[in-house]
Amino acid sequence: MTQLTTAERIALYGGGGLLLIGTLGIGLLEILAGAPHPVSGEGQIVHETLVPLTVRSSIMLLGLLLWGAYAATSVAREPPTDTSV
């Protein structure tokens, strides 16, 4: 196995870290210190988040964009070879 370059480490670990923060980190924060979910007089649940959904989804999207950029540059740098022949 080859050693990872600095750019590859940034893309792989950074993208994975952002996804983990967006899902696991903020999810646990919501569970542990989250806002209560009161029921209104009409029986409707009022959901208030500790971290806005736009912030949480932006963090996860940035992680996916890092992985996508890494994949695109990896294929552009060294196109896959046809080994089936």
N, CA, C and O of each residue as an XYZ file, in Angstrom:
340
protein
N       0.840     -1.181      0.000
C       0.000      0.000      0.000
C       0.883      1.241      0.000
O       1.905      1.287      0.684
N       0.487      2.228     -0.758
C       1.274      3.458     -0.855
C       0.942      4.394      0.300
O      -0.128      4.309      0.903
N       1.870      5.274      0.592
C       1.677      6.269      1.646
C       0.764      7.382      1.130
O       0.798      7.730     -0.051
N      -0.042      7.929      2.021
C      -0.932      9.024      1.658
C      -0.157     10.332      1.628
O       0.691     10.589      2.483
N      -0.461     11.151      0.634
C       0.138     12.478      0.573
C      -0.610     13.406      1.523
O      -1.642     13.036      2.082
N      -0.088     14.599      1.696
C      -0.723     15.568      2.585
C      -2.113     15.947      2.073
O      -3.057     16.056      2.856
N      -2.238     16.147      0.772
C      -3.539     16.507      0.199
C      -4.550     15.378      0.390
O      -5.723     15.632      0.663
N      -4.100     14.140      0.248
C      -4.995     13.001      0.443
C      -5.435     12.894      1.901
O      -6.595     12.593      2.183
N      -4.526     13.137      2.808
C      -4.884     13.098      4.229
C      -5.893     14.173      4.582
O      -6.841     13.922      5.325
N      -5.692     15.371      4.050
C      -6.634     16.458      4.309
C      -8.013     16.087      3.780
O      -9.018     16.279      4.465
N      -8.063     15.553      2.558
C      -9.352     15.211      1.955
C     -10.032     14.056      2.686
O     -11.217     14.140      3.010
N      -9.300     12.993      2.945
C      -9.909     11.810      3.551
C     -10.254     12.017      5.023
O     -11.382     11.753      5.437
N      -9.299     12.485      5.810
C      -9.556     12.676      7.229
C     -10.444     13.893      7.482
O     -11.296     13.874      8.370
N     -10.238     14.940      6.704
C     -11.078     16.137      6.870
C     -12.525     15.867      6.501
O     -13.438     16.251      7.232
N     -12.739     15.202      5.359
C     -14.105     14.875      4.945
C     -14.774     13.920      5.914
O     -15.936     14.106      6.273
N     -14.047     12.899      6.337
C     -14.601     11.954      7.300
C     -14.874     12.603      8.644
O     -15.883     12.315      9.289
N     -13.975     13.475      9.063
C     -14.172     14.178     10.334
C     -15.394     15.081     10.301
O     -16.159     15.138     11.264
N     -15.577     15.788      9.188
C     -16.749     16.659      9.077
C     -18.039     15.846      9.074
O     -19.031     16.264      9.672
N     -18.040     14.700      8.414
C     -19.227     13.851      8.425
C     -19.516     13.308      9.825
O     -20.670     13.245     10.249
N     -18.468     12.922     10.530
C     -18.669     12.429     11.891
C     -19.162     13.531     12.824
O     -20.026     13.295     13.668
N     -18.613     14.724     12.670
C     -19.079     15.849     13.491
C     -20.547     16.150     13.188
O     -21.349     16.367     14.096
N     -20.887     16.160     11.889
C     -22.256     16.489     11.497
C     -23.275     15.457     11.925
O     -24.406     15.814     12.256
N     -22.907     14.187     11.926
C     -23.872     13.153     12.292
C     -23.743     12.756     13.755
O     -24.669     12.956     14.541
N     -22.619     12.206     14.112
C     -22.432     11.667     15.457
C     -22.265     12.770     16.506
O     -22.922     12.740     17.547
N     -21.399     13.733     16.238
C     -21.108     14.783     17.214
C     -22.314     15.638     17.545
O     -22.675     15.788     18.713
N     -22.934     16.196     16.530
C     -24.091     17.060     16.766
C     -25.291     16.225     17.213
O     -26.125     16.703     17.982
N     -25.383     14.978     16.734
C     -26.462     14.103     17.181
C     -26.381     13.815     18.670
O     -27.388     13.881     19.375
N     -25.180     13.495     19.151
C     -25.010     13.264     20.585
C     -25.255     14.539     21.391
O     -25.836     14.489     22.475
N     -24.813     15.677     20.860
C     -25.056     16.949     21.536
C     -26.549     17.218     21.660
O     -27.015     17.689     22.697
N     -27.299     16.919     20.602
C     -28.750     17.105     20.637
C     -29.401     16.181     21.668
O     -30.349     16.574     22.347
N     -28.888     14.953     21.781
C     -29.458     14.004     22.735
C     -29.147     14.430     24.167
O     -30.033     14.448     25.022
N     -27.881     14.774     24.424
C     -27.464     15.076     25.790
C     -27.948     16.431     26.289
O     -28.412     16.540     27.424
N     -27.848     17.454     25.466
C     -28.194     18.804     25.918
C     -29.264     19.429     25.048
O     -29.395     20.651     24.990
N     -30.019     18.595     24.380
C     -31.000     19.096     23.425
C     -32.173     19.798     24.068
O     -32.420     19.692     25.269
N     -32.871     20.504     23.240
C     -34.053     21.226     23.683
C     -35.204     20.242     23.867
O     -35.276     19.234     23.164
N     -36.095     20.526     24.799
C     -37.257     19.647     24.978
C     -38.208     19.762     23.784
O     -38.149     20.721     23.014
N     -39.060     18.792     23.653
C     -40.028     18.775     22.558
C     -41.438     18.888     23.139
O     -42.139     17.885     23.281
N     -41.845     20.105     23.473
C     -43.165     20.260     24.085
C     -44.285     20.023     23.066
O     -44.100     20.184     21.859
N     -45.420     19.645     23.579
C     -46.598     19.438     22.748
C     -47.489     20.658     22.903
O     -47.780     21.092     24.018
N     -47.919     21.207     21.776
C     -48.773     22.397     21.823
C     -50.184     21.998     22.258
O     -50.483     20.817     22.440
N     -51.024     22.983     22.416
C     -52.402     22.736     22.846
C     -53.193     21.914     21.838
O     -54.174     21.263     22.200
N     -52.775     21.940     20.582
C     -53.478     21.207     19.536
C     -52.921     19.802     19.352
O     -53.374     19.068     18.474
N     -51.942     19.417     20.170
C     -51.361     18.083     20.065
C     -50.194     17.995     19.098
O     -49.708     16.902     18.809
N     -49.743     19.129     18.599
C     -48.635     19.138     17.649
C     -47.317     19.270     18.413
O     -47.207     20.085     19.329
N     -46.306     18.458     18.031
C     -45.004     18.507     18.685
C     -44.200     19.662     18.098
O     -44.050     19.772     16.881
N     -43.689     20.517     18.970
C     -42.870     21.655     18.553
C     -41.414     21.229     18.691
O     -40.939     20.983     19.800
N     -40.706     21.141     17.565
C     -39.319     20.672     17.583
C     -38.372     21.862     17.490
O     -38.383     22.606     16.509
N     -37.563     22.029     18.510
C     -36.545     23.082     18.514
C     -35.186     22.406     18.582
O     -34.952     21.566     19.451
N     -34.293     22.764     17.675
C     -32.973     22.143     17.664
C     -31.968     23.045     18.344
O     -32.105     24.268     18.352
N     -30.954     22.418     18.914
C     -29.865     23.149     19.549
C     -28.953     23.764     18.487
O     -28.535     24.916     18.607
N     -28.649     22.986     17.448
C     -27.848     23.436     16.309
C     -28.794     23.504     15.105
O     -29.460     22.515     14.799
N     -28.867     24.640     14.423
C     -29.787     24.746     13.284
C     -29.503     23.677     12.223
O     -28.354     23.298     11.994
N     -30.564     23.207     11.591
C     -30.417     22.155     10.587
C     -29.580     22.594      9.396
O     -28.899     21.769      8.788
N     -29.618     23.878      9.049
C     -28.813     24.350      7.935
C     -27.321     24.258      8.240
O     -26.519     23.955      7.356
N     -26.955     24.520      9.488
C     -25.550     24.417      9.896
C     -25.112     22.963      9.876
O     -24.042     22.634      9.364
N     -25.943     22.094     10.435
C     -25.610     20.670     10.486
C     -25.484     20.082      9.083
O     -24.538     19.344      8.807
N     -26.419     20.396      8.201
C     -26.357     19.847      6.847
C     -25.213     20.464      6.042
O     -24.646     19.800      5.174
N     -24.871     21.706      6.314
C     -23.738     22.334      5.618
C     -22.419     21.676      6.007
O     -21.544     21.501      5.160
N     -22.267     21.310      7.279
C     -21.053     20.624      7.731
C     -20.926     19.282      7.025
O     -19.848     18.927      6.548
N     -22.027     18.534      6.958
C     -21.984     17.222      6.311
C     -21.763     17.357      4.805
O     -21.043     16.553      4.213
N     -22.371     18.356      4.188
C     -22.195     18.569      2.755
C     -20.755     18.949      2.430
O     -20.226     18.524      1.402
N     -20.115     19.735      3.281
C     -18.720     20.092      3.067
C     -17.825     18.852      3.124
O     -16.882     18.730      2.342
N     -18.119     17.937      4.043
C     -17.372     16.680      4.103
C     -17.536     15.864      2.837
O     -16.563     15.310      2.325
N     -18.756     15.781      2.325
C     -18.985     15.043      1.080
C     -18.318     15.720     -0.112
O     -17.820     15.044     -1.012
N     -18.306     17.052     -0.122
C     -17.636     17.777     -1.200
C     -16.125     17.544     -1.171
O     -15.497     17.440     -2.225
N     -15.540     17.460      0.017
C     -14.112     17.152      0.122
C     -13.817     15.772     -0.453
O     -12.849     15.599     -1.193
N     -14.657     14.785     -0.112
C     -14.464     13.438     -0.653
C     -14.655     13.417     -2.164
O     -13.913     12.735     -2.872
N     -15.639     14.155     -2.662
C     -15.877     14.210     -4.101
C     -14.732     14.877     -4.849
O     -14.347     14.429     -5.929
N     -14.194     15.937     -4.283
C     -13.051     16.612     -4.906
C     -11.835     15.701     -4.923
O     -11.093     15.667     -5.904
N     -11.630     14.963     -3.842
C     -10.522     14.008     -3.805
C     -10.698     12.928     -4.874
O      -9.743     12.580     -5.569
N     -11.904     12.404     -5.003
C     -12.159     11.361     -6.003
C     -11.939     11.892     -7.416
O     -11.348     11.207     -8.252
N     -12.409     13.103     -7.685
C     -12.255     13.678     -9.027
C     -10.789     13.926     -9.352
O     -10.347     13.628    -10.461
N     -10.034     14.462     -8.412
C      -8.619     14.715     -8.685
C      -7.825     13.413     -8.757
O      -6.843     13.321     -9.493
N      -8.245     12.420     -8.002
C      -7.562     11.126     -8.049
C      -7.741     10.465     -9.405
O      -6.786      9.917     -9.956
N      -8.942     10.508     -9.947
C      -9.202      9.916    -11.262
C      -8.548     10.752    -12.358
O      -8.040     10.201    -13.334
N      -8.555     12.083    -12.207
C      -7.943     12.939    -13.225
C      -6.424     12.773    -13.254
O      -5.804     12.855    -14.314
N      -5.835     12.542    -12.094
C      -4.395     12.382    -12.018
C      -3.945     11.048    -12.595
O      -2.996     10.994    -13.377
N      -4.617      9.983    -12.215
C      -4.276      8.638    -12.682
C      -5.561      7.940    -13.116
O      -6.240      7.337    -12.285
N      -5.908      8.010    -14.400
C      -7.136      7.353    -14.860
C      -7.044      5.847    -14.635
O      -5.958      5.271    -14.712
N      -8.184      5.208    -14.357
C      -8.173      3.765    -14.147
C      -7.709      3.037    -15.411
O      -8.034      3.446    -16.526
N      -6.960      1.973    -15.228
C      -6.493      1.200    -16.368
C      -7.422      0.028    -16.601
O      -8.032     -0.489    -15.664
N      -7.529     -0.389    -17.852
C      -8.406     -1.499    -18.202
C      -7.608     -2.796    -18.050
O      -6.707     -3.068    -18.843
N      -7.934     -3.583    -17.050
C      -7.205     -4.837    -16.801
C      -7.984     -6.064    -17.235
O      -7.548     -7.189    -16.989
N      -9.145     -5.865    -17.886
C      -9.970     -7.003    -18.266
C      -9.497     -7.683    -19.550
O      -9.937     -8.792    -19.853
N      -8.623     -7.050    -20.297
C      -8.161     -7.632    -21.574
C      -7.035     -8.579    -21.377
O      -6.534     -9.151    -22.345
